[in-house]
């Protein structure tokens, strides 16, 4: 039995060392869920983002409306909700079960490409309240600056890393004397239900929180 004591101690030391190493090692960043697109159309050009989702892509309708993707994944619209501002792109499944996509809640991460930038940017925030125009949801951003053009069509992940919504627009409102910035997003679950025939419905009750003004649609277009 005495011969086994050093071996046991050595094993315990290895476990302890591994625990310390894992504690001090930062977690790997999440897999990218947004891609940049550069588009042309109507004698103008624009920038935006598309969301990777289940082997396909999604985006905001206004990102690709009347435009052709010149740089980015070679995708086209396969089903659109123009009033909701949501588009299913090549490879996505508009017939997927809405209940298979979680409802956005709690802390979320937004990902997209600001305007002309080719560098992916991530911002965190919290689900704040449903918009008065369904099925939009407002995210209160942690970032001290407003969301800028190019983020439209980008992805929203929940705390578990699941892609749950697509970015549509932004707004700013003063809360307690401080300008706070918001993103308006469309839950994928709601878009799936709508494309399958269920009209978007206003929530039965609001949280009583003041809602931001109507979203501004970041203008990423310019003359050629």
Residue pairs with C-beta under 8 A, 6 or more apart in sequence:
30 109
30 157
30 161
32 52
32 111
32 120
33 51
33 52
33 53
33 111
33 155
33 157
33 163
34 49
34 50
34 51
34 52
34 111
34 112
34 113
34 120
34 153
34 154
34 155
35 49
35 50
35 52
35 57
35 72
35 73
36 47
36 48
36 49
36 71
36 72
36 113
36 117
36 118
36 120
36 150
37 47
37 48
37 49
37 50
37 59
37 63
37 64
37 69
37 71
37 72
37 73
37 153
38 45
38 46
38 47
38 69
38 70
38 71
38 72
39 45
39 46
39 47
39 48
39 63
39 64
39 67
39 68
39 69
39 70
40 46
40 67
40 68
40 70
40 224
41 66
41 67
41 68
42 66
42 67
43 223
43 224
44 221
44 222
44 223
44 224
45 70
45 221
45 222
45 224
46 63
46 67
46 220
46 221
46 222
47 113
47 115
47 116
47 149
47 150
47 220
48 59
48 60
48 63
48 64
48 113
48 150
48 152
48 153
48 220
49 59
49 63
49 111
49 112
49 113
49 150
49 151
49 152
49 153
49 154
49 155
49 167
50 57
50 58
50 59
50 63
50 72
50 73
50 75
50 89
50 153
50 154
51 57
51 58
51 59
51 153
51 154
51 155
51 163
51 166
52 155
52 163
53 92
53 155
53 163
53 188
54 91
54 92
54 93
54 96
55 91
55 92
56 75
56 88
56 89
56 90
56 91
56 92
56 93
57 73
57 75
57 89
57 90
57 91
57 92
58 86
58 87
58 88
58 89
58 92
58 153
58 166
58 188
58 191
59 87
59 89
59 152
59 153
59 166
60 85
60 86
60 87
60 152
60 153
60 166
60 167
60 168
60 186
61 80
61 81
61 82
61 84
61 85
61 86
61 87
62 85
62 152
62 168
62 217
63 87
63 152
63 153
64 77
64 87
64 89
65 82
69 75
69 76
73 90
74 90
75 89
75 90
75 91
76 89
76 90
77 87
77 88
77 89
78 88
78 89
78 90
78 92
78 94
79 87
79 88
79 94
79 195
80 86
80 87
80 88
81 87
81 191
81 194
81 195
84 135
84 186
84 190
84 191
84 194
84 200
85 168
85 169
85 186
86 166
86 168
86 186
86 191
86 194
88 94
88 191
88 195
94 192
94 195
94 196
95 196
96 192
97 192
98 189
98 190
98 192
98 193
98 196
99 189
101 162
101 164
101 187
101 188
101 189
101 192
102 158
102 160
102 162
102 164
102 189
103 164
103 187
103 189
104 127
104 137
104 139
104 156
104 158
104 164
104 165
104 185
104 187
105 127
105 158
106 126
106 127
106 158
106 159
107 124
107 125
107 126
107 158
107 159
108 124
108 125
108 126
108 127
108 139
108 156
108 157
108 158
108 159
108 164
108 165
109 122
109 123
109 124
109 125
109 156
109 157
110 122
110 123
110 124
110 125
110 139
110 141
110 147
110 151
110 154
110 155
110 156
110 167
110 183
110 185
111 120
111 121
111 122
111 123
111 154
111 155
111 156
111 157
112 120
112 121
112 150
112 151
112 152
112 153
112 154
112 155
112 167
113 119
113 120
113 121
113 150
113 151
113 154
114 121
114 148
114 149
114 150
114 151
115 148
115 149
115 150
115 218
115 220
116 150
117 150
121 151
123 141
123 142
123 143
123 147
124 141
124 142
124 143
125 139
125 140
125 141
125 142
125 143
125 183
126 139
126 140
126 142
127 137
127 138
127 139
127 140
128 137
128 138
128 139
128 140
128 182
128 209
129 137
129 138
129 206
129 207
129 209
129 211
130 136
130 137
130 138
130 202
130 203
130 206
131 137
131 138
131 184
131 211
132 202
132 211
134 190
134 200
134 201
134 202
134 203
135 186
135 187
135 190
135 191
135 194
135 200
135 201
136 168
136 184
136 185
136 186
136 215
137 165
137 184
137 185
137 186
137 187
138 171
138 182
138 183
138 184
138 185
138 211
138 212
139 156
139 182
139 183
139 184
139 185
140 180
140 181
140 182
141 147
141 180
141 181
141 182
141 183
143 181
144 181
145 181
146 170
146 172
146 181
147 167
147 170
147 181
147 182
147 183
147 218
148 170
148 218
149 218
149 219
149 220
150 218
150 220
151 167
151 170
151 183
151 218
152 167
152 168
152 169
152 217
152 218
152 220
153 166
153 167
154 166
154 167
155 163
155 165
155 166
155 167
156 163
156 164
156 165
156 166
156 167
156 185
157 163
157 164
158 164
163 188
164 187
164 188
164 189
165 185
165 186
165 187
165 188
166 185
166 186
166 188
166 191
167 183
167 184
167 185
168 184
168 185
168 186
168 215
168 217
169 183
169 184
169 215
169 216
169 217
169 218
170 181
170 182
170 183
170 184
170 215
170 216
170 218
171 181
171 182
171 184
171 212
171 213
171 214
171 215
171 216
172 179
172 180
172 181
172 182
172 212
173 179
173 180
173 182
173 210
173 211
173 212
173 213
174 180
175 210
182 212
184 212
184 215
190 200
193 200
194 200
